[in-house]
Amino acid sequence: MSDEPAPEKPAPEKPAAEKPVPEKPVKKHEPEDPNKPLWEKDPVAPAWLDGADDPLTAALKEEVGDAIEAARSFAGDLTFLVRRDAIARTCAVLKEKHGFTYLVDLCGADYPKREPRFDVVYQLHRFSDQRRIRLRVMTDEATPVPTVCGVWRAANWPEREVWDMFGVRFEGHPDMTRILLWEGFNGFPLRKDFPVEGIDTGSAIYPEFYREGAGPVAGSGTGWKPPKPPQEPS
């Protein structure tokens, strides 16, 4: 055994100190050049305004009273929050007395954290001055909204679509059935809690493998494949 001392191990090198990350210079907001052409200016969203001063608001409140719960204006377009049970009467007044003869659209909206959860939205147009207004009604899954098919026949299919996609029913509708999906479909696809990836819908594509009225199963995942068709006897 050698009496020589073991060579000393070199001390580990100290890691190089990390260089501080230079802070990005804060860009000062400079006022926009007023001489800029309109198409080069940054867009500015208009603010919501109180619509109580609009002559149409005053006229409606005289005609339908407390059916108008609120009135707000955005970019010149009035939005009325209408009491649910008075929507058909309010629409009839707007059409017959104020010239809103054209129902542009009728659709739904879902706010899961709000009570009541759903909105039904009506877009109306008046041709004499090209004015457009919006009506909103709030409701829940269990409370139907009065149909406006008696005011505009064109409301028939949009109301069916709201039922089909959101599960909101319309009281007095002449044919309250689904319009895009089949009867028995499990769920309402435009609700916020409907699975983003969708659900299996084999019963429409392969009806021979499903009993009548069977719908898809929620939460069954993706990658579904139909069973093999029965072999014909040789």
N, C-alpha and C positions, 0 to 999 in steps of 0.2 A: 504494500500500500504506500503510495507516494506521500511524502510529508509536505509537498508543495501546496500552498493554499489555493483553493478554487478561485478561478478568475471572477471578478465582480461583474455582475450583470449590469449592462448600461441602463441608466434610469429611463423610464418611458418618456417619450416626447410629449410635452403638453400640447393638447389640441389647440389649433389656432383659434383665436377668438373670432366669433362670428361677426361679420361686418353688419353694422346696423343698416336696415333697409331704409333708404331715403324716402321721406314722406312726399307724396305727390302734391305738387303745388295746387292750392285751392283756386279754382277758376272763379274770378270775380264776375258777378252778373252785371253786365253792362246794359244800359237801356237800349232797346231796339231802335234802329234808325227809322224814324217816321217816314223817310222818303223811299223806303224799300217798296218794291212792287208787292201787291197783295199775295201773290203766289209764293213769295220768298219768306213771308212772315210766319212766325211760329203760331200754330192754331191755338186759340184760347176758347176753352169750353164755356158756354154760357151758364150762368147760375140759375137754380130753381127760384122762381119768384112766386109770391102770393097772387093767386088768380081771383081774389074776391072782388077786385075793382073792375073786372071785365064785364061789359054789359050783358054778355050771355050768361054769366054766373048769376047776376042779379035777376035776370028774366027767369031762369030755371028755378031759382029759389022761390020766386013768387008762384010758379006753376006747380012745382012738385014738393015744395016745402023742405022738411028736414031729410028728404031722400038724398039730397046732396050733402054729404058729410064733410067734404073738403074739396078745395079747388086750388090747383097749382099750375104754374106756367113754365115751360121750358122751351127756349128758342122760339117763342111766340105760339107754341102749341099748348092748349089748355088740357089738363088732365083732371077729370072729376072722379072722386071716390064716391060711389053710389051705394046706398043701402041695398043689400042683396034682394030683399023682397020687392023692391021698387024698380028694378032694372028694366023690366018690360015697359012699364008706364013711362019711365024717363026716356027710353029710346023712342017710344011712340011720339012723345012731345017734341023731341029733337027732330024727328023726321017730318011730322005734320006741320009744326009751327015755326021751325027754324031752318028747314030746307036741307037737313042732313039725310039725303035720300040714299046715299051709297054706303053700304057696310063694306069697308075695305078688307077688314080681317077680324077674326075672332079667335083668340088663342088662350092658352093657359100658362101659368108660371107657378113654380113650386118653391116655397120657402120653409124647409123642414123645421127650422128652429123657431118659427113664428106660429102663433095661434090667433086666428085660424090660418091654416097652412097654405092654402091655394089662392091665387088670383085668377079671375077670368077677365080678359082685357078685350075691349071693343074699340076698333079704329074706325072713325066715321069721317066722311068727306062731304063737303058742300060745294057744288059746282059753280054757283053764282059768283063766289069770291075766292074759290080755290082754298077754302079753309078746311083744316083737318083738326079734329079733337079726339081725345081718348077718354074712355070710361073704364073704371076699374071696380070690380066687385070682389070682396073677400069671402071665402067659404072654407068649409072643411070637408072631409071625405064623406061624412054622414048626411050633410045638408045639401040638397039639390038647389040649383039656381034656376029661377023661372026662365023658360025658353023665350027667345025673341024671334022665333020662326013666324009668329003672327005679325011682326013688324017688317022683317026682311026674310023672304023665302030662302035667300042665299045663306042664312044662318044654319040651315039644316045640317049640311055636311061638316062645317067647322065645329059645331057643337058635338057632333058625333066623334070628331077627331079628338076634342078635348077629353071626352069620356074615355076614348080608347087609349090615349097616351098618359092621362093624369088620373083617371078614375073619378072625375067630377061629373055628376049626373045633372041633367036639365029637366026640370019638372014641366010636364005638358008637351014634351017633344013628341012628334008623330012617329018616330022610329028610333028609340034610344038603344041602338045596337052598335057594335064595333064596326069600324069602317076600313081600317088598315090591317088589323089582326083578326084572327078567327075567334068566335065565341068559345070560351074555355081557356084562352091564353092566360098563363099564370103571371100576373103582374101588370104594371103600367110603365112602359119604357122611358118616359120623360120625367119620371120622379127622380129626385136627386139620389135616393137610396137604391135605385135599380142598379144591379151590377154593371160596371163599365164594360166588362168583357162580354156581357150578354149572358143569356141562359140557353140551354139546349132547346131547340124548337123542331125536333124531328117529326112531330105529329103532323105538321103541315106538309113536309117534304115527302114523308113516307107513311101516308095514312093507312096503308095495308097492315102496318105493324102495331097500330094503336087502336084501342076501342073508341067508339064514337064519343066525342066530348072530352077526350083526354087532352090535357095540356102539358107543357114542359115543366120540368122540375127545377125550382130555383136552387142555386148553390151546388149544382151538380158538376161544376167545372167545365173546362173546355176539352176539346179532343174527342167529342162524342162520335161514335160510328154506329150506323144502324146494324141490326143483326142480319145475318144472311137470309135471303128470302127462301121460303120453303121450296124444296125440290119437287118438281112435277114427277108423278109416278111414270116410270118408263113403260 
